[in-house]
Amino acid sequence: GGYLSFPKEGFTLSVDVPVSRNPRLFTVLDEMDKEIVLAGGRVYLSKDGRMKPNAFRQMYPRLEDWQAVKLRVDPNNTFTSDLSRRLALT
């Protein structure tokens, strides 16, 4: 039930893809993100290393609620991470 909680009713599909030099890899993964959004699914944030901010916002509709709490408890943005910077969380 958390603002950025991953679990929801349904199925979980795990796909581990090795990083390669194939120039199409990230294009394919971005297309998979679009399909996940269309299906109402989410990417598990602690396993993600490349999702784009737009896809994240579509998968996690309670982001603005989380951002309001974050701003209230950390107005100087002291607590941050590579993930939060990549996904433009704050």
Secondary structure, 3 states (H helix, E strand, C coil): CCCCCCCCCCCCCCCCCCCCCCCCHHHHHHHHHHHHHHCCCCCCHHHCCCCCHHHHHHHCCCHHHHHHHHHHHCCCCCCCCHHHHHCCCC
